[in-house]
Amino acid sequence: MSQPPGEFKPSRRDLLRPVEYVGGAAIAAIFTALIVLMVTRDWTLTLITAGGVFIVVLVVLALLAMAVKPDASEKAEVDEGGAPPRDGDGGGEPGAPPAH
C-alpha cells in the first residue's frame, strides 16, 4: 500500500515507539527500586536509585535507537524535508534523489 508523495503518515508502531522506550525505562527503574527497598528499607535511597536508573536506561535506549539505520519510509521522509542541496549533491530539484 503506497502513499502519495508528501503525505507520509507514520504507522501506529512508529507513533508508539517513544512510549515503549519510556515504559521500558520505567519497568527497569521500578524493578531496581524494589530490590533496593527490600535490601535497605530506606525510601530516600530507593527513590534516588529509581530516578537514576530511569534516566540511565532512557538515555541508553535513545542512543541505541539513534544507532539503527533508517528504513525506506524514514529515508523518504528525510528526503522530503526540503534541506538545501550541499555542494556535490548534483544540484537537482529539492526533494529529487541525487544523480549517481
C-alpha positions in Angstrom: 0.0 0.0 0.0 1.8 3.1 -1.2 1.0 6.6 -0.2 1.3 9.7 -2.5 4.5 11.6 -2.0 4.3 14.4 0.5 1.6 12.7 2.7 3.7 10.5 4.8 1.7 9.1 7.8 3.7 7.2 10.4 2.4 3.8 11.4 0.9 3.2 14.8 4.0 1.3 15.8 6.2 4.4 14.9 3.9 6.6 16.9 4.1 4.4 20.0 7.8 3.8 19.9 8.7 6.6 22.4 6.1 5.2 24.8 7.8 1.8 24.6 11.2 3.4 25.5 9.8 5.3 28.4 7.8 2.2 29.6 10.9 0.1 29.4 12.9 2.6 31.4 10.1 2.8 34.0 9.9 -1.0 34.3 13.7 -1.2 34.9 13.5 1.6 37.4 10.7 0.0 39.4 12.4 -3.4 39.4 15.6 -1.8 40.7 13.8 0.3 43.2 12.0 -2.8 44.6 15.3 -4.6 45.0 16.9 -1.6 46.8 13.8 -1.2 49.0 13.9 -4.8 50.1 17.6 -4.7 50.8 17.9 -1.4 52.6 14.4 -0.4 53.7 15.4 3.3 53.0 12.9 5.2 50.9 15.3 8.0 50.1 17.9 5.7 48.6 15.2 3.8 46.8 13.8 6.9 45.1 17.3 8.2 44.2 18.1 4.8 42.7 14.8 4.6 40.8 15.4 8.1 39.3 19.0 7.3 38.3 18.1 4.0 36.7 15.2 5.6 34.8 17.4 8.3 33.4 20.3 6.0 32.5 18.1 3.4 30.8 16.2 6.0 28.9 19.5 7.6 27.6 20.9 4.2 26.6 17.7 3.3 24.8 17.8 6.6 23.0 21.4 6.2 21.9 20.7 2.7 20.7 17.7 3.9 18.7 19.9 6.5 17.0 22.4 3.8 16.0 19.8 2.0 13.9 19.8 2.6 10.2 16.6 4.3 8.9 14.3 2.1 6.7 12.8 3.2 3.4 9.9 5.2 4.8 12.2 7.1 7.1 14.6 7.9 4.3 11.7 9.1 2.2 10.6 11.4 5.0 14.1 12.8 5.4 14.5 13.3 1.7 11.2 15.3 1.6 12.4 17.6 4.4 13.4 20.3 1.9 17.0 20.6 3.0 19.1 22.7 0.6 21.5 20.7 -1.5 25.0 20.6 -0.4 28.0 21.1 -2.8 28.4 17.9 -4.8 24.9 16.7 -4.4 24.1 17.1 -8.0 22.1 20.4 -7.6 18.8 19.0 -8.8 15.4 20.0 -7.7 14.6 19.9 -4.0 13.3 16.5 -3.0 14.7 14.8 -6.1 17.1 12.0 -5.5 20.7 12.8 -6.2 22.2 11.7 -9.5 24.6 8.9 -9.3 
